[in-house]
């Protein structure tokens, strides 16, 4: 059904950082879509607690609203979203430069337009405007005159911006001008293991389960290795054509996912033998491995099926089955139905299948990248294992 609202033309719209009243209104609107059984009071309390954390405080989380240019303080917002500022490591631009660089990236979540305002192009225009808030000017075209004046607030520090989409290629149409492309979809691969197909084991030789503190300590070492790996040059024929990047796990992503679960862990699965879980990962220990071989995870009850979600994994084809077996045991004790990991590299797919995993392309939650760096390169999002940002379905209109 078409909206009864009379659409406001793009030149009469602008994007702005939400004022306190608008921010509260935006979160109340988000609750209607993503509450997952929480009351409005519980939802707002969860948001308030997340706002106190180091990964969102001091401007790292910002709520944005699309509003009429002549009434920017209105609480009748037309569209809204959130951005999360994160550090990204970028592979060196040439063989002569061995060290990766560290820049700024953003994740966008919670893109939403209320039902009665949809089909007016508000979400698309908001996403077009946000490029001119976040992106480096080096990677942006001139702001279109047809859109009126540029946004008042401009960071201009982003090398890239990412999101997860449930509306297919919609965000590719939301470029920084009408004739440029927006976000490009990347790896849609997911692998799942069903707990019903797994037998609970009493012990796992060579595997140590990790609590929250141990996982965070291990992530520091993992990040050091990620930076070293990005410093390894690609083959000469790929060096000028490929740009690799990764979000740094210690700069918020890991803590974000664990905190989000802990704030919603009061809902106990019906089949849980113990709840809430106290294990957030597993690693191989000597003599089975002298290297850092581990998986970190969190838990999600809704939407069904309930699952243990692997948010970071570092392993080879030999160690993968050991780590997944440990994860399956934890999932069974927690009463969960699946273990899930995104974007397994090609070299692990066969080992995943042998261990009972099913790999497929997801129909939703597609990772997408907008690149503001030097043009002409294929951009590869490394270690994209669902660890960067709150997993809010992006509802476009």
C-alpha positions in Angstrom: 0.0 0.0 0.0 1.4 3.4 -0.9 2.0 6.0 1.8 -0.7 8.6 2.3 2.1 11.0 3.4 3.0 13.7 0.8 6.7 13.1 0.1 9.1 16.0 0.8 11.5 16.5 -2.0 15.2 15.9 -1.4 16.3 19.5 -1.5 14.0 20.2 1.4 15.6 17.4 3.6 18.7 17.1 5.6 20.5 14.7 7.9 21.5 15.7 11.4 22.8 14.2 14.6 19.7 13.5 16.7 19.0 15.8 19.6 18.1 14.1 22.9 14.3 14.1 22.1 14.9 12.8 18.6 17.3 10.1 19.9 14.7 8.8 22.4 12.0 8.9 19.7 14.3 7.0 17.3 15.0 4.2 19.8 11.3 3.9 20.6 10.6 3.5 16.9 13.4 0.9 16.7 11.9 -1.1 19.5 8.7 -1.7 17.5 10.8 -3.7 15.0 13.6 -5.2 17.0 12.3 -5.7 20.6 12.5 -9.6 20.4 10.2 -10.0 23.3 11.6 -7.1 25.4 9.2 -4.5 26.8 9.9 -0.9 25.8 11.3 -0.3 29.3 13.7 -3.2 29.0 14.7 -2.1 25.5 15.5 1.5 26.6 17.4 0.3 29.6 19.5 -2.0 27.4 20.3 0.9 25.1 21.2 3.1 28.1 23.6 0.5 29.4 25.2 0.1 26.0 25.7 3.8 25.8 27.9 3.7 28.9 30.4 1.3 27.4 33.8 2.2 25.9 32.8 1.0 22.4 29.9 3.5 22.2 30.8 6.4 24.5 32.5 9.6 23.5 30.8 9.9 20.1 31.6 6.4 18.9 27.9 5.7 18.6 25.8 8.5 17.0 22.1 8.4 16.1 21.2 10.3 12.9 17.8 11.4 11.7 16.4 12.6 8.4 14.3 15.7 8.9 12.8 18.6 7.0 15.5 21.3 6.4 13.1 24.0 7.7 12.3 22.1 10.9 15.4 20.2 12.0 14.4 19.8 15.6 11.1 18.1 14.9 10.4 14.9 16.7 8.4 13.7 13.7 11.6 12.1 12.1 11.3 10.7 8.6 14.1 8.1 8.9 16.8 7.2 11.3 20.0 5.2 11.7 23.0 4.7 13.9 26.7 4.8 13.2 29.5 3.1 15.1 33.1 4.4 14.7 35.7 1.7 14.5 39.4 1.3 13.8 40.2 -0.6 10.6 43.6 -2.0 9.5 44.3 -1.6 5.8 46.8 -3.6 3.7 49.8 -1.6 2.5 49.3 0.2 -0.8 52.4 -1.1 -2.4 55.1 -3.7 -2.2 57.6 -1.1 -1.0 55.5 -0.3 2.1 55.4 -3.3 4.4 53.4 -2.0 7.3 49.6 -1.8 7.2 47.9 1.5 8.0 45.2 2.0 10.6 42.3 4.2 9.7 38.7 5.0 10.5 35.7 2.9 9.4 32.0 3.1 10.3 29.3 0.5 10.7 25.7 1.6 10.1 22.8 -0.2 11.8 19.2 0.4 12.6 18.1 2.0 9.3 14.4 2.5 9.7 11.4 4.2 8.4 8.0 3.9 10.0 5.4 2.0 7.9 3.2 5.1 7.1 6.2 7.0 5.8 7.6 4.3 3.5 7.7 4.4 -0.3 8.8 8.1 -0.2 12.5 7.4 -0.7 13.5 8.7 2.8 15.8 5.8 3.7 17.6 6.0 0.4 18.1 9.7 0.6 19.3 9.5 4.2 21.9 6.9 3.2 23.0 9.1 0.2 23.5 12.0 2.5 25.4 10.1 5.2 28.3 9.6 2.7 28.9 13.3 2.9 29.0 13.1 6.7 31.4 10.2 7.1 33.4 9.7 4.0 36.8 11.1 3.1 36.4 13.9 0.5 39.0 12.2 -1.6 36.5 9.4 -2.4 33.4 11.5 -2.8 31.9 13.4 -5.8 30.8 17.0 -5.5 27.6 17.3 -3.4 24.7 17.5 -5.9 23.1 20.9 -6.2 19.7 19.2 -6.5 19.9 18.1 -2.9 20.3 21.6 -1.5 23.0 22.5 1.0 25.3 19.7 2.3 24.9 18.3 5.8 26.0 20.8 8.5 28.0 18.1 10.3 30.9 16.5 8.4 33.5 14.2 9.8 35.2 13.3 6.5 37.5 10.8 8.2 36.2 7.5 6.9 38.1 5.3 4.6 35.2 2.9 4.4 31.7 2.3 5.8 30.0 -1.1 6.1 26.5 -2.4 6.9 24.5 -5.6 6.8 21.4 -5.6 4.6 18.2 -7.6 4.5 16.9 -5.8 1.4 19.2 -7.2 -1.2 21.1 -4.8 -3.4 19.1 -1.8 -2.3 22.0 0.1 -0.7 24.0 -0.2 -4.0 21.5 2.4 -5.3 22.3 4.8 -2.4 25.5 6.4 -3.7 26.9 9.8 -2.8 25.4 11.2 -6.0 22.6 10.0 -8.3 25.0 8.6 -10.8 27.4 6.8 -8.4 27.2 3.4 -6.7 26.7 2.9 -3.0 27.4 -0.2 -0.9 28.6 -3.3 -2.6 27.6 -6.7 -1.3 30.5 -9.0 -0.3 30.7 -12.5 1.1 27.2 -14.0 1.8 28.5 -17.3 3.0 27.3 -19.0 6.2 28.0 -22.4 7.7 25.8 -24.1 10.3 26.1 -27.2 12.4 22.9 -28.7 14.0 23.3 -29.6 17.7 20.8 -32.4 17.1 23.4 -34.2 15.0 26.1 -34.0 17.6 26.8 -36.2 20.6 27.8 -34.4 23.8 31.4 -35.2 24.7 32.8 -35.6 28.2 36.2 -34.1 27.4 38.0 -32.5 24.5 41.7 -33.4 24.3 43.9 -30.4 23.6 41.1 -27.9 23.8 40.7 -25.3 26.6 37.4 -23.5 27.0 37.7 -19.7 27.5 35.8 -17.4 29.8 35.3 -13.8 28.9 38.5 -12.5 30.4 40.6 -15.2 28.6 38.9 -14.5 25.3 39.6 -10.8 25.5 43.3 -11.4 26.4 43.6 -13.8 23.4 42.0 -11.2 21.1 44.9 -8.8 21.8 47.3 -11.4 20.4 45.0 -12.1 17.6 45.0 -8.5 16.6 48.8 -8.4 16.5 48.7 -11.3 14.1 46.0 -9.7 12.0 48.3 -6.6 11.5 51.2 -8.8 10.6 49.1 -10.7 8.1 48.0 -7.5 6.4 51.6 -6.5 6.0 52.3 -9.6 3.8 52.3 -8.4 0.2 50.0 -10.0 -2.3 51.3 -11.4 -5.5 52.5 -8.6 -7.8 49.6 -9.0 -10.2 47.2 -8.5 -7.3 49.1 -5.8 -5.5 47.6 -2.8 -7.4 44.2 -4.3 -7.9 43.2 -5.5 -4.3 42.7 -3.6 -1.1 42.3 -5.7 2.0 40.9 -4.4 5.3 39.8 -5.7 8.7 38.1 -4.2 11.7 40.3 -4.5 14.7 38.7 -6.9 17.3 39.9 -5.1 20.4 38.5 -1.7 19.3 34.9 -2.4 20.4 33.6 -5.2 18.3 34.3 -8.1 20.6 33.2 -6.3 23.8 30.1 -5.1 22.0 28.8 -8.5 21.1 29.5 -10.0 24.6 27.8 -7.1 26.4 24.8 -7.2 24.1 24.3 -10.9 25.0 24.8 -10.3 28.7 22.2 -7.6 28.8 19.6 -9.9 27.2 20.6 -13.2 28.8 17.6 -13.3 31.3 15.6 -15.4 28.7 16.6 -19.0 29.4 16.2 -21.5 26.6 13.7 -24.3 27.5 16.2 -27.0 26.9 19.2 -25.4 28.7 21.1 -27.6 31.2 22.9 -24.5 32.5 22.2 -20.8 31.9 23.6 -18.3 31.3 26.8 -19.7 29.6 30.1 -18.8 31.1 32.2 -20.0 28.2 32.8 -17.6 25.3 35.3 -19.5 23.3 37.8 -22.3 22.9 41.5 -22.6 22.0 43.9 -25.4 21.2 46.7 -26.0 23.6 50.1 -27.7 23.4 51.0 -30.2 22.1 48.1 -30.0 19.7 49.1 -26.5 18.6 51.9 -24.0 19.5 50.2 -21.2 17.6 47.1 -19.2 18.5 44.2 -21.4 17.3 40.9 -20.4 18.7 37.3 -19.5 18.3 35.3 -16.8 20.1 31.5 -16.8 20.3 28.3 -15.3 21.6 24.7 -16.5 21.8 21.4 -15.5 20.2 18.0 -16.8 21.1 15.9 -14.8 18.6 15.1 -14.9 15.8 14.8 -18.7 15.8 16.6 -21.0 15.5 18.6 -20.3 18.7 22.3 -20.5 18.1 25.8 -20.1 19.3 27.4 -17.6 16.9 31.1 -17.7 16.2 32.3 -14.1 16.0 36.0 -14.8 15.5 37.9 -17.9 14.4 41.5 -18.5 13.7 42.3 -22.1 12.6 43.2 -24.4 9.8 41.4 -27.3 8.3 42.8 -29.7 10.9 41.9 -27.7 13.9 38.4 -26.5 12.8 36.6 -29.7 13.7 38.1 -29.6 17.2 36.9 -26.1 17.8 33.5 -26.7 16.3 33.0 -29.8 18.4 33.7 -27.8 21.6 31.3 -25.1 20.4 28.6 -27.7 19.8 29.0 -29.1 23.3 28.6 -25.6 24.8 25.5 -25.0 22.6 23.9 -28.3 23.7 24.4 -27.5 27.4 22.9 -24.0 26.7 19.9 -25.6 25.0 20.6 -24.0 21.6 19.8 -25.5 18.2 22.7 -24.5 16.0 26.3 -23.3 15.8 26.8 -20.7 13.1 29.8 -19.0 11.5 30.0 -16.5 8.6 32.5 -16.1 5.8 34.6 -19.2 6.3 37.5 -19.1 3.8 37.5 -21.5 0.9 40.2 -23.6 2.4 38.0 -24.5 5.4 34.8 -25.4 3.6 35.7 -29.1 3.0 36.7 -29.6 6.7 33.4 -27.9 7.7 31.5 -30.3 5.6 33.3 -33.4 6.9 32.5 -32.2 10.5 28.8 -31.9 9.7 28.6 -28.3 8.6 26.3 -27.1 5.9 27.6 -24.1 3.9 25.3 -21.9 1.9 24.7 -18.3 0.8 22.5 -16.4 3.1 19.3 -14.8 1.9 19.6 -12.0 4.5 22.2 -10.1 6.5 24.5 -9.5 3.5 27.7 -7.7 4.4 28.2 -4.6 2.2 31.1 -2.1 1.8 31.3 1.5 0.7 34.9 2.4 -0.1 36.1 6.1 0.1 39.8 5.3 -0.6 41.6 5.3 -3.9 39.3 4.1 -6.7 39.8 1.2 -9.0 40.6 -1.5 -6.5 38.7 -4.6 -5.5 38.0 -4.2 -1.8 38.2 -7.4 0.4 36.7 -7.4 3.9 38.8 -9.8 5.9 37.7 -11.7 9.0 34.1 -10.8 8.5 32.6 -13.1 11.1 29.7 -11.1 12.3 31.6 -9.3 15.1 31.5 -5.7 14.2 28.2 -4.3 15.1 24.7 -4.8 16.5 22.9 -7.1 14.2 19.8 -5.0 13.4 17.9 -5.8 10.2 18.2 -2.8 7.9 14.6 -1.9 6.9 14.6 0.3 3.8 11.8 2.2 2.3 
